[in-house]
Amino acid sequence: MRYAFISDIHSNYTALKTALEKIQQLQVDKILCLGDIVGYGAEPNECLAAVKKYCHYTILGNHDLALIEENAAKNFNPEAKIAIEWNRKKTKRKYFHFLRSLPYKLKFKHFLAAHANPWQPKKWTYVHHHTVQPAQWQNLHPPLCFIGHSHIPVVITPKKEYSTHHCKIPPSQKCIVNVGSIGQPRDGDRRLSFGVYDTNNGLYQLFRLDYDYERAVKKIRNAGLPAYLSNRLLFGK
């Protein structure tokens, strides 16, 4: 079974459309959205409609939660708070019900899926090699987990943290894979990113694609959202 993982779309429909077109070409079996469909960008309804239509499974992200629960945005930075308030006003009521139905974490035969981390998915803490305790690795069942949240694609194991475009993950290997971000990359590369994992052979591949980021930037600016948010798309960080 081949799974495509997308995450951190953040109301960037231009990027999402490009990603979904490529994923359809790859002919994967299932598409999983790891959360943060909304926030930052200017097209929440378009992104929510596409995720609901094309993704077989979807997980709740912290920005999704902040859209449906205003208090959840209390620790956001000023720009993020402005954007989620704007997204909340623009999002159609029918998508509020959809977001409220989403789980914080999913467990499959071969892997786990969460937005930020698999141990405390409601706390939104970031996962790095140096932050994962030995006991947490021991409690990772299945031993493989796919996440987003940081917007930086990386593979994390008990021994190291590294960037790669493809690797083979043995069935017993403790591993956390961050698939990066569709709508707001932050690793210095403005191209969108998503991952594909094959449960039959353990192969993982990271895809980086160019998209019409200038169109996405224009939409953010035309919406009157903070320039900081559109500038992040220009530089990928």
C-alpha positions in Angstrom: 0.0 0.0 0.0 1.3 3.4 -0.9 0.4 6.4 1.2 0.8 10.1 0.4 1.2 12.4 3.4 0.4 16.1 3.2 0.6 18.6 6.0 0.5 22.2 7.0 -1.4 23.5 4.0 -2.4 26.7 5.8 -5.0 28.0 3.3 -2.5 28.0 0.4 -4.8 26.4 -2.2 -2.3 27.2 -5.1 0.3 24.9 -3.5 -2.3 22.3 -2.5 -3.7 22.1 -6.0 -0.2 21.5 -7.4 0.5 18.8 -4.8 -2.7 17.0 -5.4 -2.1 16.9 -9.1 1.3 15.3 -8.6 -0.1 12.8 -6.1 -2.8 11.8 -8.6 -0.1 11.1 -11.1 1.8 9.0 -8.6 -1.3 6.8 -8.3 -1.0 6.3 -4.5 -3.6 4.2 -2.7 -4.4 6.6 0.1 -3.9 10.3 1.0 -3.5 11.4 4.6 -3.6 15.0 5.7 -1.6 15.5 8.9 -3.4 18.8 9.9 -3.2 22.5 9.7 -5.4 22.9 6.7 -6.2 26.5 7.6 -4.4 29.6 9.0 -1.7 32.0 7.5 -3.1 32.0 3.9 -6.1 33.4 2.2 -8.1 30.4 0.8 -9.4 28.3 3.7 -12.6 27.2 2.0 -10.9 26.0 -1.1 -8.4 24.0 0.9 -11.0 22.5 3.2 -13.1 21.4 0.3 -10.1 19.8 -1.4 -9.0 18.0 1.7 -12.5 16.7 2.4 -12.8 15.5 -1.2 -9.4 13.9 -1.8 -7.9 12.9 1.5 -9.0 9.5 2.9 -7.9 10.4 6.4 -7.4 13.8 8.0 -6.0 14.8 11.4 -6.6 17.9 13.4 -3.8 20.5 13.6 -3.4 23.3 16.1 -4.5 26.0 13.6 -7.5 23.9 12.7 -8.4 23.7 16.4 -7.8 27.5 16.8 -10.3 28.1 14.0 -13.1 26.3 15.8 -12.0 27.1 19.3 -11.0 30.8 19.7 -9.2 30.2 23.0 -6.8 27.8 21.3 -5.1 30.7 19.6 -4.1 32.5 22.8 -0.4 31.5 22.4 -0.2 32.3 18.7 2.2 35.0 17.6 0.5 38.3 16.5 0.6 37.5 12.7 -0.7 34.0 13.2 -3.5 35.3 15.4 -4.6 37.9 12.9 -4.6 35.2 10.2 -6.6 32.6 12.1 -9.2 35.3 13.1 -9.5 36.2 9.4 -9.8 32.6 8.4 -12.4 32.0 11.1 -14.6 34.8 9.6 -14.2 33.6 6.1 -14.6 29.8 6.6 -18.1 28.4 5.8 -20.0 27.0 8.7 -20.2 23.5 7.2 -16.5 23.1 7.5 -16.6 23.8 11.3 -18.5 20.5 11.7 -15.9 18.8 9.6 -13.0 20.1 11.7 -14.7 19.2 14.9 -15.0 15.6 13.7 -11.2 15.2 13.2 -9.0 13.0 15.4 -5.7 14.2 17.0 -4.0 10.9 16.1 -4.5 7.8 13.9 -3.1 4.4 14.2 -2.6 2.0 11.3 -1.0 -1.4 11.0 2.3 -0.1 9.8 2.5 3.4 11.3 1.0 6.1 13.4 0.0 9.6 12.2 -0.2 12.8 14.2 0.1 16.5 13.6 2.9 17.4 16.1 3.8 14.3 18.0 2.4 10.8 18.8 2.8 10.8 22.6 0.9 14.0 23.5 -0.9 15.0 20.3 -3.0 17.6 22.1 0.0 19.6 23.4 1.5 20.5 20.0 5.1 20.1 21.2 7.8 19.9 18.5 9.7 16.7 17.9 13.5 16.8 17.5 16.1 14.2 18.0 17.3 15.7 21.2 13.8 16.1 22.7 12.7 12.5 22.4 13.3 10.5 25.6 14.3 6.8 25.5 11.0 5.9 27.1 9.1 7.7 24.4 10.9 5.7 21.7 10.1 2.5 23.6 6.4 3.5 23.7 6.2 4.1 19.9 3.9 1.4 18.6 4.0 0.9 15.6 7.6 2.0 15.5 7.0 4.5 12.6 5.2 7.8 12.9 4.4 10.5 10.3 4.0 14.1 11.5 4.1 17.7 10.3 3.9 20.9 12.5 7.4 22.2 12.2 7.2 22.8 8.4 10.6 21.2 8.0 11.0 17.8 6.4 13.3 15.6 8.4 13.7 11.9 9.4 14.3 11.3 13.1 15.6 8.1 14.7 17.0 7.4 18.2 20.5 7.9 16.9 20.2 10.9 14.6 18.1 13.4 12.7 18.7 14.0 9.0 17.2 15.3 5.8 16.7 13.0 2.9 14.7 12.7 -0.3 14.4 8.9 -0.1 15.3 6.2 2.3 14.3 2.7 3.3 12.7 2.3 6.7 13.1 -1.3 8.2 9.9 -2.6 9.8 11.4 -2.6 13.3 13.1 0.8 13.0 12.0 3.4 15.5 11.5 6.4 13.3 9.5 9.7 13.1 9.2 11.2 9.6 8.3 14.9 9.3 6.9 15.4 5.7 7.3 19.2 5.8 4.7 21.7 4.6 2.5 22.2 1.6 1.6 25.8 2.2 4.4 27.4 4.1 7.8 25.7 4.0 10.4 26.9 6.5 13.6 25.1 5.7 14.9 27.8 3.3 13.3 26.1 0.3 10.1 27.7 -0.9 9.0 24.6 -2.8 6.1 22.7 -1.3 6.8 19.3 0.2 5.0 16.0 0.9 5.9 12.4 1.5 5.0 9.0 0.0 5.5 5.8 1.9 5.2 2.2 0.6 4.3 -0.3 3.3 5.3 -3.2 1.0 9.0 -2.4 0.8 9.5 0.3 3.4 10.5 3.0 0.9 9.9 6.6 1.8 10.2 9.4 -0.7 10.1 13.2 -0.1 8.8 15.3 -3.0 9.6 19.0 -3.5 7.6 20.8 -6.1 7.6 24.3 -7.5 4.3 26.1 -7.6 3.0 29.5 -8.4 4.0 31.1 -5.1 3.6 34.6 -6.5 -0.1 33.8 -6.9 -0.4 32.7 -3.3 1.6 35.8 -2.2 -0.8 38.0 -4.1 -3.9 36.4 -2.5 -2.5 37.0 1.0 -1.7 40.6 0.2 -5.0 41.2 -1.4 -6.7 39.8 1.7 -5.0 42.4 3.8 -3.1 39.9 5.9 0.3 40.7 7.4 3.1 41.1 5.0 5.2 38.8 7.1 3.0 35.9 6.0 3.4 36.5 2.3 7.1 37.1 2.7 7.6 33.7 4.2 6.4 32.1 1.0 9.0 34.1 -1.0 11.9 32.8 1.1 10.7 29.5 2.4 11.4 30.4 6.0 
